Amino acid sequence: MNNSDNLLTSETSPYLLQHANNPVNWHAWNNQALTRAKQENKPILLSIGYSACHWCHVMAHESFEDDDTARIMNEHFINIKVDREERPDLDKIYQNAHSILTGRPGGWPLTVFLTPDDHMPFFAGTYFPKQRRYGMPSFSELLLNVHQIFTERLDDITQQNNSLRELLIKDNLPTAASSSLTALPLDMARRQLLAAFDHQNGGFSKAPKFPHPAMLERALRQWCLTCTPKNNDQTILEVTDLSLKKMAMGGVFDHIGGGFCRYSTDDFWMIPHFEKMLYDNGQLLPLYTFAWQLSGDKLFNNTIRQTADWAIREMQSPAGGYYSAQDADSEGEEGKFYVWTRDEISKLIDADDYDVFSACYGLDRAANFEHRWHLHRYAGDTELARIFSTTEDEISTVLSRCCNKLFEARAKRIAPGTDDKILTSWNGLMIRGMCLAGRVTDNHKYIASACQALEFVRKTMWHDGRFFATSNNNKTHLNAYLDDYAHMLLAIIEYLQCHWDNTMLDWANAIAESILNNFEDKVNGGFYFTSHDHEQLIQRIKTFSDDAMPAGNAIAALGLQRLGFLTGNTHFLTAAEKTLQAASADMNQHAVLHCSMLNALEEYLNPPVIIILRGKLTELKHWQQQINQWYLPRTFCFAIADDITPNQSLADKKSTGDICAYICEGTMCLPPVFNIDDLNKYLKARNPHLGNP
């Protein structure tokens, strides 16, 4: 049904466009909708979701496509639909309000009813069914009850709103900053990570199991930080190693097409929620790269390759930017694109290969997904080689051959939809991951992909010293958030370690200045999620803890510190220090929730090593390859060829022959190094986890 009062047809969000033909009189969040609510004195029904959300689709089909339900919505409410990926500011605020009102964590779809004059939430929930079930009222019953409460009990709503407003204000009050920053929360996080760790299946907690990449990276960095030849703390290293192995072998990873799904619905990483999000893969790609540097495990290398190839093949737009997500559903069923019957597989692969493939992926076991098989590795190459009395290389060849045939067959199926909007912050995550993977594996295809995305963001999303948050269908809009600036800053610093470009360093400086000018809390330290000139909402959030993505404040602090040490710009370092001081009370109280901020704290307490290589291209490449073989979380290497005159801040780093390395430990510079063996000895001496120098 085409509804002329549905105003979503001109939106850029694929999620909003999915609802453009609903019989509901949907508005986007804008002044027109808010003004109409106030003029007509109707409460706002705010529905927040995203395109790859399964239960968002269910509620849309059950209720928003239903004429009777839509009639109630249109008569009694101003209905506003929001894509949480385009408007994370609104999502963060109203998820927080949901938690306060209900005492439970939120999720999507988020359903919130707001008063029309001040947009305060007075009732909140998530999914509501069309008919009574799951102990919940029907959505139609809920709508009529909320309408009745609004018309008959406005005084009660006003009183509740006043109390909620006080809680939101209290929630926003700055905690006491600490001028003394210590390593105490680093050790606290270590103990908390070990306490939460699932020693059997990896990860943290029971199902649903999320990857929590920030926590896994923190465990890896903690091992490197405290490891000594006499104290090789394998317990904290196992947190990351086991978790990454279990995820890479599990069904949460797509063994046919690459890329990770959002989370596992069971304890074993076997059956995922099948949506694939760019931001998950953008965080997991560098994590697997770090793990491969440390262990050389072929499983990690294969996971890097398959994930990066998936990102290029399926998530990169022709213009260069990376798309946001792939749906969980196809043809109205979750996971239909990904699962198999035994007969399908046996007809596709050679009989000689079938036994190996079956033993690897459990076809000799009971079906694991609605009478079908979702591929989950039950055995590694080493075990399979022993079972079938052959070599690991032969096992790898057989499995690769089988997977390629299944990939070709799967490509003929109806694929899940792709959310093709391009988000600045999520692109920053993937650009950094692709640069790191390309640099460490010496795969220039990945670096080229990252470069294309960087150029797209610079030309399309960056105007007059400011970012836009989203772009789609040749429309770029929405005032960007702290995360957009912070993730792009870190991505550019990573790119510069792959390919030096003076213009990119200038851009990084401009982004950093924009963060300070537009987001910094000059009084209390740290950065607000929204800019100083952003639309005024019921709350202005400044958070230091991670959620599905690393905290913007943490990434800003990391980027500012690294850029400050690279360029010698001390006011970047000062802003990062003030951010850590503002976050200190939260870190000390709930260390494990602030793993990304702890990484910034670690680099504050143990300033990074900046290595500037100058020389001829052939020698530069050789030295870079030597350095890239190791996991050095606090060492950053930038190679500048002889024919490049670096930016003014690096003008003293001159070429002196074939090659030399300028090394700075924080603010202290060491004598230049002219021999690769001497550089290796220095790095091993400073990083005991590499072994004795």
JOURJO-V807882 format. One line per field, one symbol per residue. psi: psi as a letter, one per 40 degrees, with the letter a starting at -180 (. if undefined). burial: + if it has 24 or more other C-alpha atoms within 12 Angstrom, else -. A space follows every 50 residues. Layout:
# JOURJO-V807882
psi = ???
burial = ???
This chain:
# JOURJO-V807882
psi = hhheehfedeidhdddddedeiehgiiihidddddddddefhihhhhhai dehdddddddddddehdddddddddeihhhhhhdddgddddddddddddd deeiiaaiihhhhiiddefhheiiabhhidihifeiiidddddddddddd defddddddddddddddddddehiihihehhieddddddddddddehhed eiahiaihhidfdddddddddddddehidegggeddddddddddddddei eehhedeiiiidiheieefdhiheihhddddddddddddddddddehddd dddddddddddddeehidedihidihidiifehheddeiiidddddedii ddedddddddefeeiiiegfeihhhhheiidddddddefaiddddddddd ddddddddddeeihiiihheihhdddddddddddddddddefhedddddd ddddddddddehhfeiiidihifehhahhiidddddddddddddddedhh hddddddddddddddddeehgddeiaiidiideihhaeihihieiibdii hdddddddddddddddeehdedddddddddddeddddddgdeefdddddd ddeddgiihhhhhhaidddddddddddeeihgdfhhhhhhidehhiidee degiheadiihhhhhbehhiiihehddddddddddegdeeih.
burial = -----++++-++++++++++++++++++++--++--+---++++++++++ +++++++++++++++---++++++-+++++++++++++++++++++++++ +----+++++++++++-+++++++++++++--------++-++--++--+ ------+---+--++--+-----++-+---+-+-++++++-+++-++++- +++++---+++++++++++++++++++-----+-++++++++++++++++ +++++++++++++++++++++++++++++++++++++++++++++--+++ ++++++++++++-++++-++++++++++++---+++++++++--+--++- --+++++++++++----++--++++++++++--+----------++-+++ -++-+++-+-----++++++++++++++++++++++++++++--++++++ ++++++++-+++---+++++++---+++++++++++++++++++++++++ ++-+++++++++++++-++++--+++++++++----++++++++++++++ +++++++++++++++++++--+++++++++++++++++-+++++++++++ +++++++++++++++---+++-++++++++++++++++++++---+---+ --+++--+++++++++-----+++-+--++-+++-+++++---
